[in-house]
Amino acid sequence: MGRIFEKRKHKMFARFAKMSKAFNRVRKEIEIAVKANGPDVKSNSRLRLALQNAKSVNMPKDRIDAAIKRACEKDTTGYQEIIYEGYGPHGVPVVVECATDNPTRTVANVRHLFRKYEGTLGNSGSILFMFEHKALIKISKSAVPDTDAFELDMIDFGLEELVIDEDACYIYTAFEEFGNMQKALDERNIEMLSSEFQYIPTTFKDDLNEEQTKEVTDLIEALEEDDDVQSVYTNLQ
């Protein structure tokens, strides 16, 4: 009985930790958007997207309001978006997206984790050329009854791939085409349920054994647990 309780407690803790991380990521997105273009949702498209992402992770309204209020206060410096690049164990390239109010702290933490897990923090531009910057937009499947026609239509606005599951459609487009895609969806009254930008590897590393793969994933998990880290990307297959 005690063992079952411990398993349930562990699962609950992991679920809350994941939720907390999601809230933290979205909170920073909101604050960055407000600092950049103000708190008016109508004129600030980036804030509008951040609020949609907050809704997608069920972030409470009081936390959303607190993030907007904090970003509006003159005595707060806000967050900087920084990308770190490096190699993990066995030469696996790793891209780390951060949002921080203290870059000195963040780079020290990231460098420490790379060293701890037998990796090396690299220079700017040393890794990113191996990845393509993509936008991923999620919309409701019910919003596009004819997915074939929708796919053909959206190609003119930068659609590169359309992935469909039971409830949603996922639109992949180049980072530079995100604005065109957003405008096209708005004109068709199709609501974006969430959106994010990702770094997709152009090639994959698939020659590691199970133990070596675990060494890389240990680094990735450690980086993801850092409060300043928003996302981690690698070309590990």
C-alpha positions in Angstrom: 0.0 0.0 0.0 2.8 2.4 0.9 4.6 1.7 -2.3 1.5 2.5 -4.4 1.0 5.7 -2.4 4.7 6.7 -3.1 4.2 6.0 -6.8 1.1 8.2 -6.9 2.8 10.9 -5.0 5.8 10.8 -7.4 3.4 11.0 -10.4 1.6 13.9 -8.9 4.8 15.8 -8.1 6.0 15.2 -11.7 2.7 16.5 -13.0 2.8 19.7 -10.9 6.4 20.3 -11.8 5.6 20.1 -15.5 2.7 22.4 -15.0 4.8 24.9 -13.0 7.4 24.8 -15.8 4.7 25.5 -18.4 3.3 28.4 -16.4 6.8 29.9 -15.9 7.5 29.7 -19.7 4.3 31.3 -20.7 4.6 34.0 -17.9 7.9 35.0 -19.4 6.3 35.1 -22.9 3.6 37.4 -21.6 6.1 39.7 -19.9 8.4 39.9 -22.9 5.5 40.7 -25.2 4.2 43.5 -22.9 7.7 45.0 -22.4 8.2 45.1 -26.2 4.8 46.4 -27.4 2.6 47.3 -24.4 -0.4 45.7 -22.7 -3.0 46.3 -25.4 -4.0 42.9 -26.8 -5.6 44.4 -30.0 -2.4 46.2 -31.1 0.1 43.7 -29.7 -0.1 40.5 -31.7 2.8 38.9 -29.7 0.8 39.3 -26.5 -2.3 37.9 -28.1 -0.3 34.8 -29.0 1.2 34.5 -25.5 -2.3 34.7 -24.0 -3.5 32.0 -26.3 -0.5 29.8 -25.1 -1.5 30.6 -21.5 -5.0 29.4 -22.3 -3.7 26.2 -23.8 -1.9 25.2 -20.6 -4.8 26.3 -18.4 -2.9 29.1 -16.7 -5.1 30.8 -14.1 -6.3 34.3 -14.9 -4.8 35.8 -11.8 -1.3 34.7 -12.9 -1.8 36.1 -16.3 -3.0 39.5 -14.9 0.0 39.5 -12.5 2.5 38.9 -15.4 1.0 41.8 -17.4 1.0 44.0 -14.3 4.6 43.2 -13.5 5.7 43.9 -17.1 4.0 47.3 -17.0 5.9 48.4 -13.8 8.7 50.8 -14.6 11.0 49.4 -12.0 11.2 46.0 -13.7 13.9 45.4 -16.3 12.0 42.5 -18.0 13.4 39.4 -19.6 16.0 39.0 -22.3 15.8 36.2 -24.8 19.1 34.5 -25.2 20.2 31.4 -27.2 23.1 29.2 -26.1 24.7 26.6 -28.3 26.9 23.7 -27.4 27.8 20.1 -27.8 26.4 17.5 -25.4 28.0 14.1 -24.7 29.3 12.2 -27.8 29.2 15.4 -29.9 25.5 15.8 -30.0 24.6 19.5 -30.9 22.3 21.2 -28.4 20.4 24.5 -28.6 19.2 26.1 -25.4 16.6 28.9 -25.5 16.4 31.1 -22.4 14.5 34.0 -21.1 16.2 35.7 -18.2 16.4 38.8 -16.1 20.0 37.9 -15.1 22.2 36.8 -18.1 25.2 36.4 -15.9 23.4 33.8 -13.7 21.9 32.0 -16.7 25.1 31.6 -18.7 26.9 30.3 -15.5 24.2 27.8 -14.9 24.1 26.6 -18.5 27.9 26.3 -18.7 27.9 24.4 -15.4 25.4 21.9 -16.7 27.2 21.3 -20.0 30.4 20.6 -18.0 28.7 18.4 -15.5 27.3 16.2 -18.2 30.5 16.0 -20.3 29.4 18.6 -22.8 30.9 21.9 -24.0 29.2 25.3 -24.3 30.1 26.7 -27.8 30.2 30.1 -29.4 27.2 31.9 -31.0 26.6 30.4 -34.5 28.5 27.2 -33.9 25.4 25.0 -33.7 22.4 26.9 -35.1 23.4 26.4 -38.8 22.5 22.7 -38.2 18.9 23.7 -37.5 16.0 25.4 -39.3 13.8 27.9 -37.4 10.2 26.9 -37.7 6.8 28.1 -36.5 4.3 25.6 -35.2 0.7 26.7 -35.0 -2.1 24.6 -33.5 -5.7 25.0 -34.7 -8.9 23.1 -34.1 -9.6 20.4 -36.6 -13.3 21.5 -36.7 -12.1 24.9 -38.1 -11.1 23.2 -41.3 -13.7 20.7 -42.5 -11.9 20.2 -45.8 -8.2 19.7 -44.8 -7.1 18.9 -48.4 -8.5 22.2 -49.7 -7.1 24.0 -46.6 -3.6 22.6 -47.2 -3.6 23.8 -50.8 -4.8 27.2 -49.8 -2.2 27.7 -47.1 0.7 26.8 -49.3 0.6 30.3 -50.7 1.1 31.7 -47.2 4.1 29.6 -46.2 2.7 26.2 -45.2 5.4 23.6 -45.3 3.6 20.7 -43.5 0.2 20.0 -42.1 -0.1 17.3 -39.4 -3.6 16.2 -38.4 -4.7 14.2 -35.4 -8.2 13.4 -34.0 -8.8 16.9 -32.6 -6.3 19.4 -34.0 -4.3 20.4 -37.0 -0.7 21.4 -36.7 0.8 23.9 -39.2 4.5 24.1 -39.8 5.9 27.1 -41.5 9.3 28.9 -41.8 9.9 31.4 -39.0 9.9 34.2 -41.5 6.5 33.2 -42.8 4.8 33.2 -39.4 3.3 36.7 -39.9 1.8 35.7 -43.3 0.3 32.6 -41.9 -1.1 34.4 -38.9 -2.7 37.0 -41.2 -4.2 34.3 -43.5 -5.8 32.5 -40.5 -7.2 35.7 -39.1 -8.7 36.6 -42.5 -10.4 33.2 -42.5 -11.6 33.6 -38.8 -9.6 30.6 -37.8 -8.4 30.9 -34.2 -4.9 29.8 -33.3 -5.1 27.6 -30.2 -1.4 27.9 -29.5 1.8 28.7 -31.3 5.5 28.3 -30.7 8.8 28.5 -32.5 11.1 25.5 -32.8 14.6 24.7 -34.0 14.3 21.6 -36.2 17.5 19.7 -37.1 18.4 19.3 -40.7 20.1 15.9 -40.0 19.7 13.5 -37.1 22.3 11.6 -35.0 21.3 8.0 -34.7 24.5 6.1 -34.0 24.4 6.2 -30.2 23.8 3.2 -28.0 21.3 3.1 -25.2 23.8 4.2 -22.5 25.1 7.0 -24.6 21.6 8.2 -25.5 20.8 8.3 -21.8 23.8 10.5 -21.1 22.6 13.0 -23.7 19.0 13.0 -22.4 20.3 13.5 -18.8 21.8 16.8 -20.0 18.6 17.8 -21.8 16.5 17.1 -18.7 18.8 19.0 -16.4 18.8 22.0 -18.7 15.0 21.9 -19.0 14.7 21.9 -15.2 16.5 25.3 -15.0 14.0 28.1 -14.4 15.7 30.4 -17.1 15.5 27.7 -19.8 12.5 27.9 -22.1 13.3 25.1 -24.6 16.0 22.7 -25.5 16.6 21.3 -29.0 19.0 18.6 -30.2 19.4 16.4 -33.3 19.3 13.2 -31.3 17.2 10.7 -33.1 
